């Protein structure tokens, strides 16, 4: 493994610093229930950057730098569900296998195998770190929750500083995605053009009162195209562990109404 001598201490220290910085960024995302879809590019990129001077292949340096930059600045974050025991166990198993590959590569004096194993160890650490730092929330005592969600309608709801829900319009329904990173307790909803108290529902049409992070609820039966020029929705809900009532509101100018209809205001989201 004499070819590893071509790695200068400064070059290796820079790559280790990049890896630690990426793990720190991933830890911050994990605390917000987020996971980078393109995160696997960082271990691959650092492995290519290590291999470039070892095998004297300059093209690997360019490819590795590109992969590392994408993983660091365009990771494509997505909400992830809470990891169960199986997911955590698989993360530990993956890290253990990666460490076993490192030992085998050292035993058989394989430089290429060692670089691949190091990349696998870094990715295994990332998966395990994301699972370990996923926010754990203890169930809220029943005594702290109102017995009847309908009472939230009259409690004086407040608008959140940052929207906890994301609205998507379909032809015959609207979809609400929980982007808050925590569990929301949905109390009811109403079209902006009426005074109703309707139940949110799951994809199969069943009443849905609890919406976990990353899950979707449906506002149906209702068509966003059936209203007048000014249309919108109102959703009342509570955050996990809080007794305050929040109101999600979305208003927009309906572009499906017949021509000549009077415009009623601008689109407002929360």
N, C-alpha and C positions, 0 to 999 in steps of 0.2 A: 504494500500500500504506500510505496514511496511517492507516488504521484500526488498524494495529499500534501506533500511539502510545497507544492506550487501555490497553495493557499496562504496568502500573507496574513499575519495576525490582524491587521487593520481591516482587510477585506472580510475576514470571518467575523470580526466584531461588528461591522456594519450590518451584515446579514442577520446576525443574532439580534441586534437592536431592532431591525425591521420586523423580525418575527415576534419579539416581545411587544412591540407597539401594536401589531395586528391582533395579538391575543388580548391586549388591553382594550382595543376598540370592540372586539367581539364580546368581551365581558360586559362592557357598557350596553351593548345591544341586547345581550341576554337578559339583563335586568329589566328591559322594556319588552320582553317576550318576543324579541326579533331574532331572526337568523338570516345570514347572507346566503342567497342562492348561489352566488359565484364565489363563495368563500374558498372552495376547493382550489381555486386558481392560485392562492397565495402559497400553499405548500408546493404546488407544482412549479410556480415561478421561482421560489427560493431554491428548489432543487436544481432547476436549470441554471441559475446563477452560480451555484456551487460547482456544477459540472463544467461550466464554460472554461475556467482556467485549468481544471484538472485534466480534461480531455483535449484542451486547446482547440475548442470549437467556438469561434466568436458569435456564430448565429444563435447559440444557446443563450448568450448574454442578452441579446436583443429580445428574444422570445421570453426569457425569464423576467426581464424588466417590464415588458408589456403586461404579462400575467399579473405581476405584483401590483402594478399601478391600477389595473382594473379591479382587483380584489380590494385595494385600499380605498379607491375613490368612486367606484361604481359597483358596489357589492350586490345591488338589487335585494334590499332587505324585505323580508316578508314576516308576517305574524306566524308564530308557531304555537301549537297546542302544548299543554303541559306534558312533560315527559313522564311516562309511567315507569314502573320498576323494570319492565322489559327493556325500554329504551335506555335507561341508565345502565342496566346490565350489559347491553350490547355495546355501549360506549366504553365501558371498562374492558370488555372482551377485545374490542378493536384496538385499544391502546396496548393491551397485553400482547396481542399478535404482532403489532408494530415493533415493540421492544424485542420480541423474540426474533424478528427479522434482522434487527440490528446486531444481535449476538451471533446469528448465523453468518451474517456478512463479514463480521470481524473474524470469525473462526475460519471462514473459507477465503479470507483475504480478497474479498470482492469489493472494489471501489464503487462500481455502479450499483451493486446491491445495497451498499451502505448509504449511498445518496438517496436511493428510493426509499429505504427504510426510515431515514431521517425525515423525509417528507411525510411518510405515513405516520410517524410519531407526532409531528406537528399537527396534522389533521386530526389525529386521535385526541390530542390534548384540547383542540378547539371544540370538538363534539362533546367531550366530557365536561369542559368548562361551561359550555352553553347549557347543558343539562343541570349542572350543579347550581348555577346562578339564576336559573329560571325562578321568578318570584313565587314564593309559596305563600298562600293566603289562607289563614285558618277560617273556617266557617263562621259567619256572623251569628251570634246568639239570637235565637228566635225572639227573645223579649225586646230586642232593639229594632225589630222590623214591624211596621204597621201590619195589623192583621188583615185589613182590607186594602189592596192596592188602589181601589177606586177612590179612597180618601186622599190620595196624592193629588187628585185633580183640584182639590180645594185648599191645598196647603201653601200655595204661593211658590210656584216653581221658579228656579233661577237658571239663567243661561250660563253654561260652562265657558270658561275662557278659551279652551281648546275643545273642538267638537270631539265627542266620544264615538260618534257614529258617522258612517259614510253612506250616502244615499245614491242608489242607482235606479233609474226608471225603466220599466218594461212596458209593454203594450197593455197588459191587464193586471199589473201589480207594480209594487215598488219593493226594492230590496234594501235592507239595512245591514251594513257590515260593522261589527264591533271592532274599532281600531284603537280602543283605549288601552289595551294591554291588561285589562282586568275584567272581572265578571260584572255584568249589568243586569239589574232586575227591572224588566219592562212592565210598566203598569197599564199602558193603553195608548191608543193613538187616534187621531182624527184628521180628516182632510181640512185644509185651511178654509175651504169654502163652506163648511158645515160645522155643526156642533154635535160631535159623536163621541162615543167611547168604545172603540173597537179593540179586539184582541190581536196581538201580533201572532203570526203562525210560522211553523216550520215548513220545510220544502214539501212535506207530504200533507200539509193542510192542518196539522194538529196545533192546538193552542200552545204558545211558547211564552213563558214568563221569565226564564233565565237565559241570558245570552252570554256565553263564555267568550273570551278573547279570540278573535279571528273567525267567529261563527256568524252566520247570516240569518236574519229574520225577514219575513215577508209581510207586507201590508196588502192584504187582499181579503175579500173581493173589492176591487176599486181600480179604476183606470185613470192614469194621469192625463189621458187625452180627452176625458169626458167633461172636464171643468170648463170654466170660462177663461177669459184672458189672464186673470190672476189666479194661480193655482199653487198648492203647496201642501205640506203635511206638518203635523205636530205630534211629537212622541214624548210621553212622560216616563221617566225612569229614575232609578236610584243606583248609585255605585255600591259595589261590595264593601261592606264595612262602614258605610255612611248612611245616615238617616235623612239627609237632605234630598229633596225632590228636584230633579233637573229636567229641563225642557229642551228637546232638540226641535228646531224649526227650520224648514227649508221652504222658501218662496221663489217662484219663478214666473216669467211671462210665458204663457202657453202658446207655443207656435203652431198648434194644431187647430186653433179656432178658426172659423171662416174669416176671410179677408174683410177688412173694414171694421173689425171689432176694436174697441178702444183699449189701448195699452194701459195696464194698471201697475205702474211702478217698475222697479228694477228687481232683478233676481237677488235674493238675500239668502245666504246659507249660515244658519246659526248666528 
